[in-house]
Amino acid sequence: MKIRDWDRNLKVRLFGEALMNVTFWMFFPFMAIYFTEAFGKDKAGFLLIFSQVFSVVASLLGGYCADRFGRKRMMVLSAYGMGLAFFFFALASSPWFTSPFVGFLCFTLAGIFGSFYWPASQAMVTDVVPEEDRNSVFAVFYTSINIAVVIGPMIGGIFYEKHLFELLLATGFSGVLLATILAKMLQETVPVYSIENGSSMKWYQFLREQIHSYGIIIRDKTFLLFIVAGILVAQTFMQLDLLIPVYIKEVAEKQTLFSFGDYSVLLSGEKAFGVLISENGLLVALFTVWITKWMSHYRESSVFIWSSILYGIAIIMFGQTTNIWGMIGVMAVFTFAELMTAGIQQTFISKLAPEEMRGQYFAAASLRWTIGRTIAPFSITLTLWIGYEWTFLILSVLAFFSAFIYFVMFQQFEKQQAKNVIL
């Protein structure tokens, strides 16, 4: 399905969200550095965990609100909320007033609004795109985000250290602009029956049902292992926005990236990390489709297991090098591990899920990231107790252990499949 054939709502969103994503990624990768410098590693880790708890609850309620109040309304309100939160974050980092605590509250609030925005935005795609074309539409949005991941950190690496106020202000403006565009140009797409059915259930009833539905992971041992392995490997993957930038800020001394005659590009700290995060986004944007097709030729068990092993190798290698070109090489390994499973995870979940419970299984599968994202910031605090080298080692052990859990899971899954064939 080509972009020119898209519903008008999606075209508006694609270009409006692109602006928001670029400005957001100009500062977001450096937030772990900001809070660590402001509060210290001991407090920063726990504060980031605290902020994620609220985002997790908001993400659970996001689908309910999208059905209850409408896709457009939730997206507009959330975009305005994110814009205003970043405005106040900018004021708390301005030349006239500096308060990291206020900045942390605004950052948390922006995360909550973001957790309400994305379920409504994804539901809108489902509303207006035929099932056979949804993958291609989601792929375009995913590519758009990764283009922002390339551009944003490169700009942020240059300006973050001395111009955080301006970066946050730009993000606030883009959030309000996005909300205004959505309010004027979007059409509501929520089915009427969703609003009518949603009105009979209170938010706390919905939240209770959501939590209750996760009981399926206890009854399905294969799926439980899938969740546990995903949480463990997430501890490695999510350090890209947490431990790795703090580590590079502290250990990466000024060094030459490349030179031509008398001209050379010197990098250290935030600029070095900006290059690495941009590399990750560029590789994802360029090679997701190709690597997904490549991995389709191998058994799913081998892909999941080797992805975890490569994550473990990459994260321990990060703790062994301070050379920028060495880090660039490690990031390539790290990104390859990410892309190995990017295209097959949803397909595997659909294999595990009974047809009548597919929605519940997909919702429960998100626990891999919600729980993983909640506890991952603890790694920053851990470095105070045991140092970077041992922290990276522990993260690599978790990744290797997730590979073992995947091995056990697929053994059980294959036995179950064979049993089903006999029956």
C-alpha positions in Angstrom: 0.0 0.0 0.0 1.6 3.2 -1.2 1.6 6.4 0.9 -0.5 8.2 -1.7 -3.2 5.7 -1.2 -3.3 6.1 2.6 -6.2 7.6 4.5 -5.8 11.3 5.0 -5.5 10.8 8.8 -2.4 8.7 8.4 -0.7 11.2 6.0 -1.2 14.0 8.4 0.1 11.9 11.3 3.2 10.7 9.4 4.5 14.2 8.7 3.4 15.7 12.0 4.9 13.0 14.1 8.1 13.1 12.1 8.8 16.6 13.3 7.9 15.7 16.9 10.2 12.6 16.8 13.2 14.5 15.4 13.0 17.1 18.2 12.3 14.5 20.8 15.4 12.4 19.9 17.6 15.5 20.0 17.6 15.3 23.8 16.0 12.0 24.9 19.2 9.8 24.5 21.0 12.2 26.9 18.4 12.2 29.7 20.2 9.4 31.6 23.3 11.6 31.6 21.2 14.7 32.7 19.6 12.9 35.6 22.8 11.2 36.7 24.7 14.4 36.8 21.8 16.2 38.6 20.9 13.5 41.2 23.9 11.1 41.3 23.8 7.5 40.1 22.2 6.3 43.3 19.1 8.4 43.1 18.9 8.7 39.3 18.4 4.9 38.8 15.5 4.8 41.3 13.9 8.0 40.0 13.9 6.6 36.5 12.3 3.3 37.8 9.7 5.4 39.6 8.8 7.4 36.4 8.4 4.2 34.4 5.9 2.8 36.9 3.4 5.6 36.0 4.0 5.1 32.3 3.3 1.4 32.6 -0.1 2.1 34.3 -0.8 4.7 31.6 0.0 2.2 28.8 -2.4 -0.3 30.4 -5.2 2.3 30.4 -4.3 3.7 26.9 -6.4 1.2 25.0 -9.4 1.8 27.2 -9.2 5.6 26.8 -8.9 5.3 23.0 -12.1 3.3 22.9 -13.9 5.3 25.5 -13.1 8.8 24.4 -12.0 8.4 20.8 -8.7 8.1 19.0 -8.5 11.7 17.9 -9.4 13.2 21.2 -6.8 11.1 23.1 -4.1 11.9 20.5 -4.8 15.6 20.6 -4.9 15.9 24.4 -1.8 13.7 24.7 0.2 15.8 22.2 -0.8 19.0 24.0 0.2 17.4 27.3 3.6 16.3 25.9 4.2 19.8 24.4 3.3 21.6 27.7 5.4 19.2 29.8 8.4 19.8 27.6 7.8 23.6 27.8 7.9 23.4 31.6 11.0 21.1 31.4 12.6 23.8 29.3 11.8 26.5 31.8 13.3 24.3 34.5 16.5 24.1 32.5 16.6 27.8 31.4 19.2 30.5 32.1 16.8 32.0 34.6 15.6 29.0 36.6 17.2 25.6 37.1 15.5 22.8 38.9 16.4 19.2 38.0 13.5 17.9 40.2 10.9 20.0 38.3 12.6 18.7 35.1 12.2 15.1 36.3 8.5 15.7 37.1 7.9 17.1 33.6 9.9 14.3 32.0 7.7 11.8 33.9 4.5 13.6 32.9 5.6 13.7 29.2 6.2 9.9 29.4 2.7 9.4 30.8 1.1 11.4 28.0 3.2 9.5 25.5 1.8 6.2 26.9 -1.7 7.5 26.3 -0.9 8.7 22.8 0.5 5.5 21.2 -2.3 3.0 21.8 -4.8 5.5 20.2 -2.4 6.1 17.3 -2.0 2.4 16.6 -5.8 1.8 17.0 -6.4 4.5 14.3 -4.2 2.5 11.9 -6.3 -0.6 12.6 -9.5 1.5 12.1 -8.7 2.8 8.6 -6.3 0.2 7.0 -7.3 -3.2 5.7 -5.6 -6.1 7.6 -3.5 -7.2 4.6 -1.9 -3.7 4.4 -1.3 -2.9 8.1 2.2 -4.4 8.2 3.4 -2.1 5.4 1.8 1.0 7.1 3.3 0.2 10.5 6.7 -0.4 8.7 6.6 3.1 7.2 5.9 4.7 10.6 8.7 2.5 12.2 11.1 3.7 9.5 10.1 7.3 10.1 10.9 6.9 13.8 14.3 5.4 13.0 15.1 8.2 10.5 14.4 10.6 13.5 16.8 8.4 15.6 19.5 9.1 13.0 19.0 12.8 12.7 17.9 13.8 16.2 20.9 12.5 18.2 23.4 13.9 15.7 21.9 17.4 16.3 21.6 16.7 20.0 25.2 15.6 20.4 26.3 19.0 19.1 23.9 21.2 21.1 22.9 19.2 24.2 25.8 20.3 26.5 25.3 24.0 26.1 21.8 24.4 24.6 19.5 21.9 26.4 17.0 24.8 27.1 16.7 25.4 23.3 16.3 21.7 22.5 13.5 21.2 25.1 11.8 24.4 23.9 11.9 23.2 20.3 10.3 19.9 21.4 7.6 21.7 23.3 6.8 23.8 20.3 6.7 20.7 18.0 4.4 19.0 20.5 1.9 21.8 20.6 2.2 22.2 16.8 1.5 18.5 16.3 -1.6 18.7 18.6 -2.9 21.7 16.7 -2.5 20.0 13.3 -4.2 16.8 14.6 -7.1 18.8 16.1 -7.7 20.7 12.8 -7.1 17.9 10.3 -7.8 14.5 11.8 -11.2 12.8 11.5 -12.4 10.5 14.3 -12.2 6.8 13.4 -13.3 5.0 16.5 -16.2 2.6 15.8 -19.4 3.8 17.5 -19.9 0.4 19.2 -16.5 0.8 21.0 -17.6 4.0 22.7 -21.0 2.6 23.6 -19.5 -0.6 25.0 -16.7 1.3 26.7 -19.2 3.6 28.5 -20.5 0.7 30.6 -17.1 0.0 32.1 -15.2 2.2 34.5 -11.4 2.7 34.1 -10.6 0.8 37.3 -12.8 -2.1 36.2 -10.9 -2.1 32.9 -7.5 -2.0 34.6 -8.6 -4.9 36.9 -9.6 -6.9 33.9 -6.4 -6.2 32.1 -4.3 -7.4 35.0 -6.6 -10.4 35.4 -6.1 -11.3 31.8 -2.4 -11.6 32.3 -3.1 -14.8 34.3 -2.8 -16.6 31.0 1.0 -16.5 31.4 0.7 -18.8 34.4 -1.5 -21.3 32.6 0.7 -21.4 29.5 4.2 -22.4 30.5 5.7 -21.9 27.1 4.4 -18.3 27.0 5.6 -17.7 30.5 9.1 -18.7 29.5 8.8 -16.4 26.5 7.9 -13.5 28.8 10.7 -14.2 31.3 13.3 -14.5 28.5 12.1 -11.2 27.0 12.4 -9.4 30.3 15.9 -10.6 30.8 17.1 -9.7 27.3 15.3 -6.3 27.7 17.8 -5.5 30.5 20.5 -5.5 27.9 18.6 -3.8 25.0 17.3 -0.9 27.1 20.7 0.1 28.4 21.1 1.8 25.0 19.2 4.8 26.6 20.4 4.3 30.2 23.7 2.9 31.2 25.6 3.2 27.8 25.3 7.0 27.5 26.4 7.5 31.1 29.3 5.1 30.6 30.4 6.8 27.4 30.1 10.3 29.0 32.5 9.2 31.7 35.1 7.1 29.9 35.2 8.3 26.3 38.0 10.8 26.1 38.3 13.3 23.2 39.5 11.4 20.1 39.5 11.7 16.4 36.6 10.1 14.4 38.2 10.9 11.1 40.5 13.5 9.5 41.2 14.9 6.0 44.5 16.8 5.9 44.4 19.5 8.5 40.7 19.0 9.1 39.6 16.5 11.7 36.4 15.6 13.6 37.0 15.2 17.4 34.4 13.5 19.6 34.0 12.8 23.3 31.1 12.3 25.7 27.7 13.3 24.4 29.0 13.8 20.8 30.4 10.3 20.8 27.1 8.8 22.1 25.2 10.9 19.5 27.2 9.2 16.8 26.5 5.7 18.2 22.7 6.2 18.7 22.5 7.6 15.1 24.4 4.6 13.8 21.8 2.4 15.5 18.9 4.2 14.0 20.6 4.3 10.5 21.3 0.5 10.6 17.7 -0.2 11.7 16.2 2.0 9.0 18.4 0.4 6.3 18.5 -3.2 7.2 15.3 -4.2 9.0 13.6 -5.6 6.0 16.7 -7.3 4.6 17.7 -9.0 7.9 14.1 -10.0 8.6 14.0 -11.8 5.2 17.4 -13.4 5.9 16.3 -14.7 9.4 13.2 -16.2 7.9 15.4 -18.9 6.4 16.4 -20.2 9.8 14.6 -21.9 12.6 12.9 -19.5 15.0 14.6 -21.1 18.0 18.1 -20.5 16.5 17.3 -16.8 15.7 16.0 -16.1 19.3 18.9 -17.9 21.0 21.7 -16.3 18.8 20.1 -12.9 19.2 20.4 -13.2 23.0 24.0 -14.5 22.7 25.0 -11.6 20.5 23.3 -9.1 22.9 25.4 -10.7 25.7 28.6 -10.4 23.7 27.9 -6.8 22.6 27.1 -5.5 26.1 30.3 -7.0 27.7 32.4 -5.6 24.8 31.0 -2.2 25.6 32.5 -2.4 29.0 35.9 -3.3 27.5 36.5 -0.4 25.1 36.8 3.3 25.2 37.9 3.8 21.6 35.2 5.4 19.4 35.8 3.1 16.4 35.7 0.1 18.7 32.3 1.3 20.1 31.0 1.8 16.6 31.9 -1.8 15.8 30.2 -3.0 19.0 27.1 -1.0 18.2 26.9 -2.8 14.9 26.8 -6.2 16.7 24.3 -4.8 19.2 22.0 -3.6 16.4 22.3 -6.8 14.5 21.1 -8.7 17.6 18.1 -6.3 17.8 17.2 -6.8 14.1 17.4 -10.6 14.2 14.1 -10.9 16.1 12.5 -7.6 15.0 10.4 -9.2 12.3 9.5 -12.6 13.9 8.4 -11.8 17.4 4.8 -10.9 16.5 4.5 -14.0 14.3 5.7 -16.3 17.0 3.3 -14.8 19.5 0.4 -15.5 17.1 1.6 -19.2 16.9 1.4 -19.4 20.7 -1.9 -17.8 21.0 -5.3 -19.6 20.6 -7.3 -17.7 18.0 -10.0 -16.6 20.5 -7.3 -15.2 22.9 -4.9 -13.6 20.5 -5.6 -10.1 21.7 -4.9 -11.1 25.3 -1.7 -12.8 24.3 -0.4 -9.8 22.4 -1.3 -7.5 25.4 0.4 -9.9 27.8 3.5 -10.1 25.5 4.1 -6.4 26.1 5.0 -7.2 29.7 8.4 -8.1 28.3 9.0 -4.4 27.7 6.9 -2.8 30.4 8.5 -4.8 33.2 11.9 -4.7 31.5 11.7 -0.9 31.1 10.7 -0.5 34.7 13.6 -2.3 36.3 16.3 -1.6 33.7 17.4 1.8 35.2 18.6 -0.1 38.3 21.8 -0.7 36.3 22.9 2.9 36.8 22.7 2.6 40.6 24.4 -0.8 40.4 27.6 0.8 39.0 28.1 2.6 42.3 28.3 -0.7 44.1 30.3 -2.9 41.7 31.5 -0.6 39.0 30.9 -0.6 35.2 32.9 -3.7 34.3 30.9 -6.0 36.7 27.6 -4.3 35.8 28.2 -5.0 32.1 29.2 -8.5 33.0 26.0 -9.1 34.9 23.9 -7.7 32.0 25.7 -10.1 29.6 25.0 -13.0 32.0 21.3 -12.1 31.9 21.4 -12.1 28.1 23.1 -15.5 28.0 20.6 -16.9 30.5 17.7 -15.6 28.3 19.3 -17.7 25.5 19.1 -20.8 27.7 15.4 -20.0 28.6 14.6 -19.6 24.9 16.2 -23.0 24.3 14.1 -24.6 27.0 11.0 -22.8 25.8 11.4 -24.1 22.2 12.0 -27.6 23.4 8.6 -27.4 25.3 6.9 -25.7 22.3 8.0 -28.4 19.9 6.8 -31.1 22.2 3.4 -29.3 22.5 3.2 -29.0 18.7 4.0 -32.7 18.3 1.3 -33.6 20.8 -1.3 -31.4 19.0 -0.5 -33.2 15.7 -1.1 -36.6 17.3 -4.4 -35.4 18.8 
